């Protein structure tokens, strides 16, 4: 058994996020583990750029209301205690509402050593129109 020394909180890079986002790496698995886990905090209106994960991603909302957008224009609202899975290769974004901070646990797997795909592929920033699209409450 090993207690992992915490890393300092990191600021999300502008190429990946609009607005202020901070993350704490909880686990960055070393082979044979491929598990990745970050606690991510979004300031009001902050959000990711479009992106997708080679092996998918799971988001567990801890505080605030999470917005999760898909390429078909749907923007889901997810609330504390709700968990959302994004399948491998699905382009999506996630962030906070305009009024409140949002915090989620982001979980994903890294790719295997024989897989040359990046575990996360970052794309263009979302537009204000996409961010402000009609919202659907997750069930």
N, C-alpha and C positions, 0 to 999 in steps of 0.2 A: 504494500500500500504506500501511496505517496501523496503528500499534500503539495499541491502546485502553488508556486509563488505567483501572486497576482501581478499582472502587467499593468502599467499605467493606463488610464483612460485615454483613448485615442479620438481625435477629431476626424469626422468623416471628410474625405477629400472632395473638393468642389467638382471634380470630374464625375463623381458618383452620386452626389446629392445636391439638391436645391435647399438652401437654408442650413440651419445649424443642427448637426447630428453628432452624437458622441457614442462611442461603443466601448464595451469592456469585453475582452476576449476571455471567455470562460474555459474553453477547451479547443485546442488546435491539435487534433489527434496526430500521433506519430505512428507509422506503420507498426503493426498491421491495422491500427485504428484509422479510420478516415473521417470520424465525426468532427464537425466544427460546431461551436456554440458561442454566440455573442449575445450580450445584453445590449440593446440599442435604444437610445433615447433621442426622440425627435422634438425639437422646439415647435411651437405652433406654426403651421403651414409648411414645415420642412417635409421633404419627401425624397425618395430615391429617384435615380434616372431609370428608364426602362432597362431591364436586365433579365437574364434567365440563368438557370443552374443546370449543369450537365446531368446531375443525379436528383434534381428537385430540391425543394426547400420547405420547411415547416416554420410557421410563425405562431407563437403563443403570446397573446396580448396580456400584458401585466397591468398596465395603467393607461387611462385615457381611451380614446376611440381611434382605432387604426383604420385607415383607408387603404384598400388594396384594389388596384386597377388592372384590368385585362385589356388586350388589344381590341376586343369587340366593343369597347366603350363603357363596360360595366365597372362601376366603382362600388365595391362592397364596404360596409361598415362592420367592423368586428370589435367586440367589447371585452373588458377584462374577463379572463377565464376561457375565452374562446380560442380555438386552435384552427389554423387554416393551413392546408397543404397546397403547394404549387407543384404540379407534376414536372418531371424532367423536360427541359426545353421550352416550357411555357413562358412567354414574355409577359412581364408584369412589373408593377411598381408598388411601393407602400410608403405610407407616411402618416403625419398627424393632421387633425382638423385645423381650421383657422384659429380656433378659440383656445385649444388646450395642448399641453405636452402629451406625448404618447410614448409608451415604453413597451417593447416586445422582446421576447427571447427568439432569436433567429437560429435555426438548426439546419444544417445541411451536411452532406457527405462530400468529401473531396473525391477526385477521380483516382482510379487505380494507377499504379506506376506504368502499366502498359497502355493507358488511355491518354492520348495527347491533347484531349479537349481541356480547355480551362474549366475549373470548377464553377466559376461565375463569369459570364460574358456581359460586360457593361455596354449599353447602347446610348442613344440620344436622351437628353433631358425631356421630361414630359412638359407639355404646354399647359398654360393656365386653363385653357379650355378643357383639356383632358382631366386635370385636377378637379375642376369645378363641375364635372359631368354629374348627371343624376345619380343619386346614391341609393343603394339597396342594402337593407340590413341583413347580415348573415344570419342563418338559422342555426 
